[in-house]
Amino acid sequence: MGRAGEARYKAAPKVPSEIAERWQAFLGVLSGTETMSGGARRAKLCRLQFQTVTHRALASAMEALKGKKPGRKPVAPEMRAMRKKVARLEREIETLRARNANYERMLEVASETLKTHGEMREVKRKGRRKRTVEEKQEVEAVGRRSLLTSYREMRELGMAAVLAGALIGKSPETMRVWGERAMVGKALVRPRGPRRKMLTDVETEALLEWYVRETEGLIGATMLVETVTEVTRREAGRVKKEAVTEMERERKAKSGRVWVQQPGVVRNLDAMYLWTTEGMRFVLTLSDGCVPFGTSAYMTEHYDDEAVSHALRVDFEKNGVPYVVRMDRAKAHRGPATQRLLDDHQVVVLQGPPHHPGFYGQHERQNRDYRHWLEAKGPITPDELRAWLPKMLVALNDHWKRRSLGSKTPREAWEARRPIMVNRAELVTEVKRISAKVTAESQGEEKKLNQSDRFAIEAALQRRGLLVVQR
């Protein structure tokens, strides 16, 4: 096979006159009209020499007739390995050259940055020629734009934002704000305003606070200025911030807190949504309601009744059966398999008010810790996620001492629990009785109907000294 672009046809060769007699002898031997000895005599060669030449010609003809194998000529494995190594080394050399060029440019930018800082400091120094305020502002504005340009260039060269900001002398947040202001053509730094003055008019301040409380903190400082014209925006912002802080403190003071007195009484259950390399997966986490001890974590592809009942069954077998399971009002928590499991073990379900995740605050905070621990591992496969869950529980249960537990780990606090002797059948019966009583006394109030079971469980546990509700 010829190369691309070459003609495959070969014209018949012309026989030179000096070998014409030998050519005729060769053709005669080839056609069988002449013997090998006769051909040798005609070619004026010895028989052995003529026979050798004839055999070579036949071998060449057969090689030409055989043709070449399709495709490229195979390369020896050693040569292929050598070529790969050369290509890899060339790529590494090119990478090093580009990196070296980046480093050199970074040094140049850093040198220009230091020069810009020196020029800006020179403007502020005393003892030099006096400059007008406009001249100083112009020099500082040019310096800031130069710093922003240097920061952007260092970021494009691959430098981390924190390191680039450190070289510039500004935080990455400040450089981000400068960039946003530069995009819309604004000055990078606004002139400093007057010093903060306290509002001396008590009646005006009380009026501003009244507006904030009436709107539940929704009104902004600008609209407060539009409403009460004799105050500045800064004064209105300060009053609003103080009023919102005080409102939050009052809300917390009026809120109640539920304290579970002993480990093993209440078990929390909830699900976390986690992304893996193969899509969304769910991790059902269970923990104790008294101490922040994660009892188990179970990964599932589907968040349904079957997964919840399986997670509860495994947790009960491993850590014992609690008296109460606290979980939200998700549909997967109220399936027939889950309810059948809880009824068989005489466990009551404690559900908080709708749309109130603060009722499950301790477990929500533990899920936040779990999520942070898992996301620190980077993108993981479902199999890796399933393998990491036991290690996560060991790390957070056995190696993290908590101040709230008296410098003990959650496992130490969990293993120090005392046995609880409570008749489950009596507890379930009392909860049903109190719930029916609250329902009968609700007089159609939807809030009491939705929370009658919760009030009954809290009352039954308080009577046994297992729960304290602080109002």
HELIX and SHEET records of a PDB file:
HELIX    1   1 SER A   17  ILE A   19  5                                   3    
HELIX    2   2 ALA A   20  SER A   31  1                                  12    
HELIX    3   3 MET A   36  ALA A   43  1                                   8    
HELIX    4   4 ARG A   47  LYS A   66  1                                  20    
HELIX    5   5 PRO A   77  LYS A  124  1                                  48    
HELIX    6   6 VAL A  133  GLU A  156  1                                  24    
HELIX    7   7 ALA A  161  ILE A  168  1                                   8    
HELIX    8   8 PRO A  172  MET A  183  1                                  12    
HELIX    9   9 VAL A  202  GLU A  214  1                                  13    
HELIX   10  10 ALA A  221  THR A  227  1                                   7    
HELIX   11  11 ARG A  233  LYS A  254  1                                  22    
HELIX   12  12 ASP A  305  ASN A  319  1                                  15    
HELIX   13  13 LYS A  331  ARG A  334  5                                   4    
HELIX   14  14 PRO A  336  ASP A  344  1                                   9    
HELIX   15  15 PRO A  357  TYR A  360  5                                   4    
HELIX   16  16 GLY A  361  GLU A  375  1                                  15    
HELIX   17  17 PRO A  382  ASP A  398  1                                  17    
HELIX   18  18 ARG A  403  LEU A  405  5                                   3    
HELIX   19  19 PRO A  410  GLU A  415  1                                   6    
HELIX   20  20 ARG A  424  GLU A  441  1                                  18    
HELIX   21  21 GLU A  446  ARG A  463  1                                  18    
SHEET    1   A 2 ARG A 257  VAL A 260  0                                        
SHEET    2   A 2 LEU A 467  GLN A 470 -1                                        
SHEET    1   B 5 GLY A 294  THR A 300  0                                        
SHEET    2   B 5 GLY A 279  ASP A 288 -1                                        
SHEET    3   B 5 VAL A 266  THR A 276 -1                                        
SHEET    4   B 5 VAL A 324  ARG A 326  1                                        
SHEET    5   B 5 VAL A 348  LEU A 350  1                                        
END                                                                             
